[in-house]
Amino acid sequence: MEMRTVFQLIVSGLTIGCVYSLVGLAFALLIRATGILNFAQGEFVMLGAFIGLTILTYLHLPYLVAFLVAIVVTGAFGILMERVILGPMLRKRTPPTNLFISTLGLSTILQTAAIIIWGADPKPYPPIASEEPLILAGLLVRPQNLLILGLGIAVMVGLQLFLHKTMTGISWRAASLDPDTAALYGVSRKKNVALTFALSSALGGAGGVLIAPLFFATFSLGGAVQIKSFCAATMGAFSTVGTMVGGLVLGVVETLAAGLVSSDYKNVILYGILLSILLFFFRPKAPEGRTAAEAPKAASGSGILLPGGKWRSRLKIGLIGIGLVAWIGFPLTANSYLLHTINLALIYAVAVLGLQLIFGYTGMLSLGHAAFFGIGAYTSTLLVTKLGLSFWLAMPLGALTAGIAGRLVAPILRLSGIYLVVGTVALNEIVFLLMINLKALTNGAYGIYSIPGPKIGPLTIDDELSYYFLISTVLGVAYFVLGRLTKSRFGRALVAVRENELCSVVSGVNALSYKMKAFSIGAACGGLAGALYAPFVSYISPEAFKLTVSVSMVTMAVIGGLGNLAGGLVGALAIILAPEYLRFMAGYRMIVYGAVLVLAMMFFPGGIADLVRKPISLLAVRIGALGRRKAELEARQ
């Protein structure tokens, strides 16, 4: 390949990288000032793109005007989001995970609203510059690329000058470093947070107006941009200059990998380099500690409080009896569609049980769980369809393969906090891309069809009722095993690591070893769920195991209640069933669904399990009091 072509690829990479830098700066500002991982950031990219398109198409104003208006409008939306939702949650010291799920709800609302207003079809941008390429130093360069690159650099330079040359910017930097000390000097924490949301949202809007002319304005535009932008911010250690450089480097690496190696594997190379950088340069020097004054990592709780003595055993027997009756009676009264939906929720519940061990008990936020879900599904499917093995052998082998894969990638657990999140995101993306590109094994994006169901002798499990009892039985066994595990010394060590890793190490707990074991067991549960999922739907493709599925699994765990295995089951049922029961609202159902997510995190941070735990525990206390009262009366007689 000629050097001229390489230089042209670099120019194209700098153009795209400029957008990654802008959106990455939005992540960096928010994380430095508030600690929030804003999953709705991509929707501000989308919103900026559509606002710019509307101004260009309907008002016929110049591109520069559209660019400035999009920045102002998205910035205003960011302030509104902070004032109404995220600001009050921050002041209540809501755990970071709950804030993350709230931004997921906001993302759902904004994306659905965009579909309602602008439609689901991609919309091309009108030309923003001359179509005739320019010749600069012997290189053919499109004026559009130069305009985008120039505006992006101008915004980044402006932000840098604002943060370093104005009193407001200097105050923001001081508050992001030490908010308590800055408050003593009169810096308003509330105003600082509002400014952060305004800047981050405006940067997202600017990125949307810049990248849409290169592709299309579509409701999914932000999702494609925000992952790489988040990686750019991570590479830059969430500093402003570092993020700017990280985004530009990321764009150049992406285009060079596509042009010099393979467009199919460009993102695999990109995320592989990112993981290498994280493991070499961002490993913590010491275990992570936490002061008592800091917000908890997650709103989690213990099990339901039961009365002691014979009342405890009676209540347990009663609950078990009610559960058995419901388990057997429900499928006999449910229609086929409801039973299918419940079966799907129970499959996800098996995966979420593993995620509860990783995240709920150990405190490791993993956005890569769908990767192990997919590994289990593809492994069991290939063993059945290619090697002719029985499902009953392929299912545990799928779980084992996922567990081994979890152990092989466990070195990423040396990372912590936001860097671990980025590492698991990269891991999920690599596995997803390999599923697409290893066509000889996976059939690529077309997936594998006609996966046979399990057989018991001459009988084939191929109806909803049979699958219900199979899936629920596997779920029950997994729940029992993990329940025993979490109540053991092993489980107590995991909780100690979650609450304060530094203190646990000082107390003699090998934190890394316990984290690796928990991660491997959790990955095996994900693989087990995948092995059930494949024959149940009889078709698998990489789309079923992408990053958004991992995010949904985390949502299930948080909504159900972290650190509570029953919460995993309840959360899976809630997240799968809620959209189905909102179908009567047609196109508006996902807006309501997103609003429910936000409200749940605002008012019930401990999840549904915590909501149920309180009245049941209160009832148990009352029953225990009555039991003691009765015993006292009998003793007097």
N, C-alpha and C positions, 0 to 999 in steps of 0.2 A: 504494500500500500504506500502511495506517495505521501511525502511529508505535507503537501498541500491539503490532502484529504484529512490528515490527522489534525492539522490546524483548524480546518473547518469543523471537525467534530468537537474540538475544544471550544470553539465559539458557540456552537449549539449547546454544549454542556454548560457553559457559563450562563447562557440565557435561562435554561431550566433551573440551574443551581441558584440563580438569583432569587427565584420564587421560593425554593427550598429555604434559602437564608431568611427571607422575610417571614415566612410562616414559622420557621424555627425560632426566630426572635420572639414571636408571640408566645411560644411554649416557654422559652427561656425567661422572659419577663414574669410570666405567671408563676412559674416554679420558684424563682428567686424571691418574689415578693409574697406569695401566698402558699406555696407548696402544692397547688392544685394541678393535677394532670387533667387538662381540659379536653375531653373527647369531642366536644362540640366545636373545637377550633376549625376543623375541616369544613363545617357548615358555614362558617363566616367566609371561607374561600369561595364556596358555592354561592353564597348570598352576594358577595362582591361581584362575581362573574355575571349573575343574572341582573343585578342593578345596572352594571355597566352596559349590558346588552339592551336593556330596556331604554336607557338614555340614548344609546346610539341608534336604535331601530325606530323608536316611536317619537323621540324628541329631536333626533337628527343633530345632536350637539357634538362638538369635537371630542376626540378620544381623551384628550387631557382633561376636559371638563368631567367626562364620565369617570375617569380615574379618581379625581378629587372628590366628586360627590359620593362615590362608592366608599371611599375612606371615611368620610364624615358620617354617612348613614350607618355603616357597620360599627363604627366607634360608638355611636349613640345606642345601638342595640346592645353592645357590650356593657355600657353603663346601666342600661335597663335590667339586663340579666344579673348584674352584681347587686343592684339596689333591691330587687324583688326576691331573688332566690339565694344566690351564692354568698352574698355579703352577710345576711342574717345567719346563715349556717356557719360561716367562718367565725362570727362573733360568739356562737354557742359552742365553739371548739368541737365541731363535728369531725369525726375521724376522716382522714384523707380518702379512704376507700368509698365512704358514703358520698363524699363530694364528687368523686370520679363517676359513680353511678348516676348522680344527679345530672352531670354534664352529658352522660349517655342519654338520659331522658330528654334533655334539651336538644340534643342532636336529632333524636327521633322526631320531635315536634317541628324543628326547623326544616328537616328534610321532607317531611310529609307536607308541610305548608308550601314548600317550593314546588312540589309535584302538583298540588292543587292550583297554584297561581300560574306557573309557567309550563306545566305539563311534564310528562315523563320522557319525552323524546329529546335526544341531544339537539342543540340548536347552534348552528355555525355563527361565528362572529363576522360582521362585515369587515372589509379590509381596513386596517388602521394606518397603513403606510403604503407607499408605492410597491407594486409587485415586481418592478424591475430590480434585479440584484445589483449591488454596488461592488466595485472591484477595489479592495483595499490591500495594498502590499501583495498583489497577485492572488488574493483570496476573494471568492465570490461570497458576499455577505448580504443577507436579506435586510432591507431597511427596518422591517418589522422587528427582527431580532435586536438590532441596535437600539431601537426605541424602547423595547422592553427592558433590555439590559441597562440602558441609561436611566430610565425612571426608577428601576429597582435600586440601583446604586445611589441615586439621589435620595431616595427614602432612607436607605441605611445610613448614609452620611448625615442626613438631617436628624435621625434618631440619635446618632452618636454625639452630635453637637448639642442636642437638647439635653441629653443625660449628663454631659460634662461641662457645659457652658452656661446653663441657666440654674437659678436657685431651686426651681421646682425639680429639675432633673437631679441635681446634687442631693436634694432632700430624699428623692426616691431611692437613690443609690445607698444613702445612709440607712434608710429604713429597711431596705432589703438585706443589708448586712447585719443590723442589730436594731430591730424595731423598738425594743424597750428603751435603749439609750437614746435613740432618735426622738422618742416620745418625750423624754425629759427636756429636750431642746425645742419642743414645740411642734414637732412634725406630727401631723394628724394621721393616724393609722387608717382611719376610715376613708379620708380623701386619697391617701396613697393607694389603697386597694382599688378605689373607683378609677383612678388614673391608670392603674395597671390593666384593668379590664378594657378601658377605652383604647389604650395603645395596642394591646394584643389583638383585639377585635378589628381595629383599623388596619393593622398589618396583615391580618388574614384577608380582609376585603381587598387590600392592595394586591396581594398575591393572586386573588381570584381574577381581577381585571387583567393582570399581566399574563396569566397562563392560559386563560380561555381562548385568546386569539390563536394560540399554538395548537389547540385541540378543539373542544366544543364546550359550550355552557350546558352542563347537565347536573342533575341532582346528586350524582355519585362523584362529581369532580373532586370534592374536598377529601373524600376517603382515600383516594389515590395519592393525594399530595401530602396529607398530614402524617402518614407513617414515615415517609422519608424525611420530612421536615423535622419530625421529632427526633429521628436519628441524627440529623445535622446538628440539632441543639445539644444532643448528648455528646457527639464528637467534639463539640466546642466547649464542653464542661459547663454549659448554660451561661457562659459569659457572652457579652454582646459581640465583641470582635471575634471570639472563637466560633460562635454560631454563624456569623457571616462567612468566615473562611470555610467552616465545615460544610455549609450548604453549597458553596461554589465548588469545593472539591468533590462533593457527592455527585453533583450534576456532571462534572467532567468525567469522573470514573464511570458513571452510568453510560454515557454516550461512547466513551472509548471502549468499554467492555462490549457494547452492542456492535460497534463498528469493527473492532479488531478481533474479537473472540466469537461471540454468538449473541444474537438478540434474545434467544430463548433463555440463556443462562446469565444474562447481564445482571439481573437482580440477585441471583444466587451468589455471584461474585461480589456484588455490592454488600450484601448482608454478611457474607463470610468475612470480608475485610473489616466490617463494623464489629463483629464479634471478636475478631483478633485484637483490634484496638482496645475494646473494652477490657478484655482479659489481661492485656499487657500493661495498660496505663490507668485503669480505673478500679483496680481491686483495692478494697480498704486495707489500711495498714494494721488495724486492730478491730476486734469485734465491736459491733454497734451497741452503744448504751442508750439509755433514755431516762430522763429525769422524771420524777413523780408529777411535776407541774405540766409536762407536755401532754398534748392530746393523745389518746390511745391510738394504736395502729389500726384497730378495728373495734367496732362496737360488738363485742362478743360476750357470751355469758355461759354459765354452767347449766347443768340439767335442771329439770323441774324438781322443785322441793316437794318431797313426799313425807307424810307423817311416819313416825316410827312404830315399832311393834307390830301387832297383828293387823292394825289398820293399813300399814304399808303393804303387807302381803295381800290383803283383801283388795286394795285399790289396784295393785299390779295385776292380780288375777282378773279383776273386772275390766281393766283396760285391754288386757290381752284377749279376753273373750269378745269384747266389742270389736277389736281389730280383726279377729278371725271371722266373725259374722259379716263384717263389712267386706273383707277380702273375698269371701265366697259369694256373698249376696250381690255385691255391686255389678259384676259382669253379667249376671242373670237378668238385670233390669235395664242395663245400659244398651243403647243402640250401637250399631256397628261403627258409625263415625266417631262417637264419643269414646268408644273403647279403643279405637285406633289412636286417637289423640292422647288418651291416658297411657297407652303402651309406649308411645313416643316419649312422653314426659318421664316415664319410669326408666327408660333407657338413658336419658340424659341424667336422671337422678343417680344412676350407677357411676357415671363419670364425675358428677358433682361431689359424690362422697369422697372420691380421691382428691378432688380439689379442696375439699374441706380439710383433709389431712395436710395438704401442702400449704394452704393459705389460712384457713380458719384456726388450725392448731399450731402451725409453725410460723405463720406470719410472712410467708414468701408469696408476694403477689405475682402470679404467673399468668401471662397472657399467651401462653403457648400450649394450653391443655388440649386444644383441638388437634394439634399435631399427633399426640399419642392416641387420641380418639380415631384419627385416620389411619395410623400405623396398625392398630388392632383390627380395623375394618378391612384394610387391604390385605394384611397377612392372612387372616382367617379365610377371606374370599379366595385368594390365590391358592391356599392349601386345599380348599374344597374343589375349586374349578380346574386347577392345573394338575394337582397331584392326586385328586380323588379321595382325600382324607375325609373322615366323618366329621360333621360339625362338632360333635362332642369332644373330639380331639383338637380340632382347629380352634375352638373357642379359647381354651386355656393357653394354647400356643400363641394365639394373638395377644392375649393379656401378657404372657411372658415376654414376647418380643417387645411390646411397648414398655414393659418394666426394664428390660435390658437397655433399650434406647434411652430411657430416662436416666439410667445409671451412666451411660456413655457420655451424655451431655451434662452430667451433674457438675463438672467443673465451673459452669456458669453460676453455680450457687456461691462461688467465692465473691461474686458481686453482691451488692446490697442496694436497697432502696430503689430509686428511679433507674439506676443502671441495670439492676436485675430485671426490671420491667422491660427495658429496651432489649436486653439480651433474649428474653423469652419471646418478644415480638419478632426479633430477627430469626429465632429458631423456628417459629411457626411459619413465617414467610418462606424460609428455605425449604422446609418439608412440603409446604403447599406447592411451591414451584417445581420441586422434584417430582411430585405426583403428576403434574401437568406434563413435564418434559420427558419422563421415563416411560415413553409410550409403549415399549415392548412389554413392560410389566403392568402398567395401569391403564393402557389404552388412552392415555392423555386426557384431554378435556371431555372426551366423549364418555368416559367412565366404563364401568363393567355392568352389563345387563344380565338379566335372568339368573340371578344368584339363587341356588336352590335352598329350600327351607330345611330345618333339622328333621331327621327321621328317627322314629322309635320302632325298630323292626320294619314291618310293611307300612306303617302309618307315617304320614308326613305332616309336620306342624305347618299349616298354611292358612289358618283362619285366625281372626282376632282373639277369640276366646282362648285358644291353645297358646297363642303368643303371650296373652295376659298372664297365664299361670306360669309359663316358662320365665318370662322377664321378671315378674314379681318374686319368684322363688330365688333367682340369681341375685336380685336386689336384696332380698332378706338375708341370704347367706353373707353377702358383702357387708351389709349393715352390721350383722352379728360379729363378724371377724374384726371389722374396724372398731366396733364398739368395745370389744374386749381389749383391743390394742390401745385405744386412747385412754382406757381406765388403768392401764398398767404403768409400770415405771417408765416405759418408753413414751407413753402419752404425756406423762407429767414432765418429762424432759423436753418434749416438743413445746409445751406451753411455756416452760421456763425460757426457752430460746426465743419464743415469740415476744414475751413480755420484756426481756432484757438480756440480749445475747451476751453482753459483757459480764453481767453478774452470773449467768449460767456457766460461762467458761471458768470464772474464778471459783465457782462451786464444784468444779471438777467434771462438768458435762462437756463432752466432745461435740461442740455445736455443729461443726461441718459434717461430721459423720452422721449425726442424727438427721440433719437436713437432707443429706444425700439419700438416706434410707427412706425418709418420708416422701421425698420426690419420686423415688423409684416405685414405691408402693402406690402412690397417687397416680403415676403414669400407667401402672398396670391396671388400675381401676378404669382409667380412660380407655385403655386397649380392650378391656373386657366389655365395656359399653359399645365400642366400635364393632366388636365381634357379634354382638347381639343386633346392632343396627343394620348391618349389611344384609342378612337374610330377611330381616323384618320388612325392609323397604324394597328388597330384591334388586336394587340398583345403587351403585355408589359412584360418585365423581368427586374431583378435588374441591368443587364448590361447597360440599358439605363439611369441609374441614378447614375453612379459611379463618382468618383472624377474627372476623365478626362472631364466629361461633365460640371462640375462646372468650370473647368479651361477654357473650350471652351466658356462658357457664359461670363466669365470675359474678354476673348479675344475679343468677339463680342462688349462688351461695350467699351473697350479701342480703338479698331480699328475704331469703329463708331464715338467715341468722348465722353469722360466722361462729366457729367453734362449737357447732351443734350439728351432729349428724342428721338428726330429724329435720333440721333447717334446710339441709340440702335437698331432701325429698320434697318438703313443702315448697321451697323456692322453685324447683323444677316444675312442679304442678302449676304454680301460680304463673310463671313466665310463659309456659306453653299454652295454658288454658285461657289466660286473659285475652289475648288477641282474638281467639275463637269466639268468646262470648261477647266481644265487642263488634262482631261482624255486621250487626244490624245498623251500625253507624257508618257503614260503607267507607268512603275515602277518609273520613275523619277519625276512624277508630285508632289509628296509630298516634294521632295527636293526643287523644284521651289516654292511651296506653303510656305515652311519654310523660304526660302530666301526673299519672298515678305513680310512676317511678320516682319523679321528683318529690311529690308530696310524701311518699313512703319514707324517703331518705330524710326529709325535713322533720317529720313528726314521729317516726318509728325507726330510729337509727339502728336499733338492735334487730330489726327484721321481724317477720311474722312470728318466728319461734319465740322471740322475746315478748311479743304482744300476747301470745297464747300462754306463755309461761307465767305471767303475773297473776291472771285470775285463777289458773289451776293451782299455783303455789298458795295463793290466798285461801282457796277452798281446802287445800291439803292442811293448812295451818288450822282452819276451823274444825276440820274432821279430827285432827290430832288433839285439839283442845277438848272436843266433846268426848273423845276416848279417855283422856286423862280425867275428866269430870266424872265419867261413868265409873272408872276404876276407883276414884276416891269415895264415891257413894257406896260402892260394893264393899270397900274396906271398912267403912263406918258401920255397915250393917253386920 
